[in-house]
Amino acid sequence: MKAVFISFYQAFYNDMLDILDKLEIRGFTYWPEVQGRGSVDGEPHYGTHAWPTLNAAILTFVADDKVKPLMEAVHQLDETAPQQGLRAFILQAEEL
């Protein structure tokens, strides 16, 4: 099992839900307002007058066989608007 943390432009929320639904990934935790900026390029998302957009984030725990399809779908979505800065991170997860 893996934990997948995804930070994305708020406007991608419905797209992210579509990805999760298509891959039959039901459980997730969602943060609707996350501030930040990319480590290389892209626009900052601070929710301020100068930088009004915000990010959102999802944390989901998925079976190992769903990680690759999820990452591929997230990458395809990222390519639709590269300056918005969609990022996903995979972490090992253990269930107690």
C-alpha positions as CSV (number, residue, x, y, z in Angstrom):
1,M,0.0,0.0,0.0
2,K,1.2,3.5,-0.8
3,A,0.2,7.0,0.4
4,V,-0.1,9.4,-2.5
5,F,-0.1,13.2,-1.7
6,I,-1.2,15.4,-4.6
7,S,-1.0,19.2,-4.6
8,F,-2.8,20.8,-7.4
9,Y,-4.4,24.1,-8.7
10,Q,-7.9,24.4,-7.1
11,A,-9.6,24.5,-10.5
12,F,-8.5,20.9,-11.0
13,Y,-10.6,19.6,-8.2
14,N,-13.3,18.0,-10.4
15,D,-10.6,16.6,-12.7
16,M,-9.0,15.0,-9.7
17,L,-12.3,13.5,-8.5
18,D,-12.8,12.1,-12.0
19,I,-9.4,10.4,-11.9
20,L,-10.0,8.9,-8.5
21,D,-13.5,7.7,-9.6
22,K,-12.2,6.2,-12.9
23,L,-9.5,4.3,-11.0
24,E,-12.0,3.2,-8.3
25,I,-10.0,5.0,-5.6
26,R,-12.7,5.8,-3.0
27,G,-11.0,7.0,0.1
28,F,-9.1,10.3,0.4
29,T,-8.6,13.4,2.5
30,Y,-9.0,16.8,0.9
31,W,-7.6,20.2,1.8
32,P,-9.4,22.9,-0.2
33,E,-6.9,25.8,0.4
34,V,-3.2,25.2,0.3
35,Q,-0.7,27.9,-0.4
36,G,2.7,27.4,-2.0
37,R,5.0,27.8,-5.0
38,G,6.9,25.3,-7.1
39,S,10.5,24.4,-6.5
40,V,11.6,25.1,-10.1
41,D,9.0,27.3,-11.9
42,G,5.3,28.0,-12.2
43,E,3.1,30.6,-10.6
44,P,2.9,31.1,-6.8
45,H,-0.5,30.2,-5.3
46,Y,-0.8,32.5,-2.2
47,G,-4.4,33.6,-2.2
48,T,-3.2,37.3,-2.1
49,H,-4.0,40.3,-4.2
50,A,-0.8,39.9,-6.2
51,W,-1.0,36.0,-6.5
52,P,-4.8,35.3,-6.0
53,T,-4.9,31.6,-6.9
54,L,-4.7,28.8,-4.4
55,N,-3.8,25.2,-4.5
56,A,-5.6,22.3,-3.0
57,A,-4.3,18.9,-1.8
58,I,-5.5,15.3,-1.6
59,L,-4.0,12.5,0.4
60,T,-5.1,9.0,-0.6
61,F,-3.9,5.5,0.3
62,V,-4.0,3.1,-2.6
63,A,-3.0,-0.5,-3.4
64,D,0.4,-0.9,-5.1
65,D,-1.2,-1.9,-8.4
66,K,-3.1,1.4,-8.6
67,V,-0.1,3.7,-8.1
68,K,1.2,3.7,-11.7
69,P,-2.2,4.3,-13.3
70,L,-2.9,7.1,-10.8
71,M,0.5,8.8,-11.5
72,E,0.0,8.5,-15.2
73,A,-3.4,10.2,-15.0
74,V,-2.1,12.9,-12.7
75,H,0.8,13.5,-15.2
76,Q,-1.6,13.8,-18.1
77,L,-3.7,16.4,-16.2
78,D,-0.5,18.3,-15.3
79,E,0.4,18.6,-18.9
80,T,-2.8,20.4,-19.7
81,A,-1.6,23.5,-17.6
82,P,2.1,23.1,-16.7
83,Q,2.4,26.5,-15.1
84,Q,-0.2,25.7,-12.5
85,G,2.1,23.2,-10.8
86,L,0.4,19.9,-10.1
87,R,2.7,17.6,-8.1
88,A,2.3,14.1,-6.7
89,F,4.4,12.3,-4.1
90,I,4.4,8.6,-3.3
91,L,5.2,7.4,0.2
92,Q,5.3,3.9,1.7
93,A,2.3,3.3,4.0
94,E,1.7,0.7,6.6
95,E,-1.7,-0.3,8.0
96,L,-2.0,-1.2,11.7
